[in-house]
Amino acid sequence: MENRLAALKDDINERANERALVEAAQKDPRRFADLYQANFERVYAFIARRVRDRDVAQDLTADVFHSALAKLGQFEWRGVPFAAWLYRIASNAIADRWERNAREHGNPMPEDFTKPETDAIEQRAMLSRLVESLPTDQRRVVYERFVKQKSIREIARELRRSEGAVKQLQFRALQNLRLRMEESHG
């Protein structure tokens, strides 16, 4: 339990630090370097996995950060990691590049290519954050039930509670998540 509490505190601190970095960079673009350093590797890896060409990945990564810096004033903090916004920019840059290459060289886009679902990435990040904000017992039931896919009976045994109590915890957790999602979407 102490480990989870420490992890939750670390996550809260990390989000607060990230928000502070974003706000500082919005006020003074020279501070964008901190955001760049914090996110470069993950954005480069995201792009490199999709384009599988080192030079193209480097070019696109540079384009993403250039675009992010130019649009930083438009970024609104919604509790979703800043990286999700960068992934959206990267996804659009990849799609634009493939479309441009297809037009210029007559090459069709790969059959398995679909524009990455950046909204889905953002929703998963938000859902993860919301699950982490649940009370400990509710969070554990959600994790055990939906991530580990355990039965109500198995969870009840582990928590040393009745199956009815676990069902109630699950119900309350889902109700809390639904309310919090509605609040964050207006």
Secondary structure, DSSP 8 states (H G I E B T S, - for coil): -HHHHHHHHHHHHHHHHHHHHHHHHHH-GGGHHHHHHHHHHHHHHHHHHHH--HHHHHHHHHHHHHHHHHHGGG----SS-HHHHHHHHHHHHHHHHHHHHHHHH-----TT-----HHHHHHHHHHHHHHHTS-HHHHHHHIIIIIS---HHHHHHHHT--HHHHHHHHHHHHHHHHHHHHHHT-
